[in-house]
Amino acid sequence: MSISEVKSIGMTVGDMDRSIDFYTTVLAFTKTSDRQLTGVASADISSLQTDPIPAAANLQLRVVALQLGNETIELTEFLTYPGRAIPSDSRSNDRWFQHLAIVVSDMERADEHVRQHSIVQVSPHPQTLPDWNPVAGGIQAVYFQDPDGHNLELLHFPATQAAPKWQQPTTDLFLGIDHTAIVVADTGASRAFYCDLLGLELKQESENFGSEQELLCGIAAVKVRISSLTAPAGIGIELLEYLQPTDGRAIPTDTESNDLWCLQTKIVVADAMATVQQLTAAQFPLAATEVSLSNTSALEFDRQFLVKDPDGHIIRLVDRP
């Protein structure tokens, strides 16, 4: 596959103005676009179902792009037909878990800053991963949530672990998005999808456990296998397989794009149609819907497909412009 970039992460939000205020005030994102879409074309863009959302002509979406460093997230509010909230009993090993890892230049100052805004903490305080872990030793991390319950991570790399882009001199506290992490049931099946079929490369893998990992994700006696995947450009993707405990719940089969736990990872490929055809030929479990853009000339890409990975996480395949 001619994958060129993991372009952005999309999140469905319940109150756009509240989310914009959170991401721009608390995390220093900058708003780069704000548009409203209406009608059937909006249903095509948002829905994974073969049949359009009922009364699609009345569907209204507000879509806002926010940028931090060189990375982008896209927030979507369903002004009509709002969906369901993220379950209040969600845990880090539930497979609808997906977080953004935001790199910071100073963990102590960043953690103190976000705590001033009444956020929901998953980790009681930042954790420094132990030196016995050759992949992650010395990395500092803390989990928390945005106003809708989407999971976020602050991440600080020691100089020996940081990619060159995170080592540039700066006075900024929040630098950009290193990766998005998703919980998977089976690393082998997920790597077959993301690496063998889509063309991402395995950068490194590790198994994290111990008291630091327990406090980080809020789960006792945890052991997690982590596979870090990269594309030629853009945001990395981490696969998190919880080896223990193994009671994480699957993504609900009736998930719709307006449900707040429904995130989308946008991946740019040379030919989205050809990519979908190869996925279909490989008899890989997916649901694909071509997006109609006849009334959405303001959007960036000409052709888009929505597909599901083995666990139901949504990937938006787009043609390279």
WOMORA-V896453 format. One record per run of one state. SS is the DSSP state (H for helix, E for strand, L for the rest). FROM is the first residue (numbers start at 0). TO is the last residue. If there is no record, write none. Layout:
ss = [SS:SS]
from = [FROM:FROM]
to = [TO:TO]
//
This chain:
ss = [L:E:L:H:L:E:L:H:L:H:L:E:L:E:L:E:L:H:L:E:L:E:L:E:L:E:L:H:L:E:L:H:L:E:L:H:L:E:L:E:L:E:L:E:L:H:L:E:L:E:L:E:L]
from = [0:2:13:15:25:29:38:39:46:55:58:59:68:70:78:97:104:106:115:119:121:126:128:139:145:150:156:163:166:173:184:186:197:200:209:210:217:222:230:233:234:235:244:262:269:271:281:288:290:303:308:313:319]
to = [1:12:14:24:28:37:38:45:54:57:58:67:69:77:96:103:105:114:118:120:125:127:138:144:149:155:162:165:172:183:185:196:199:208:209:216:221:229:232:233:234:243:261:268:270:280:287:289:302:307:312:318:320]
//
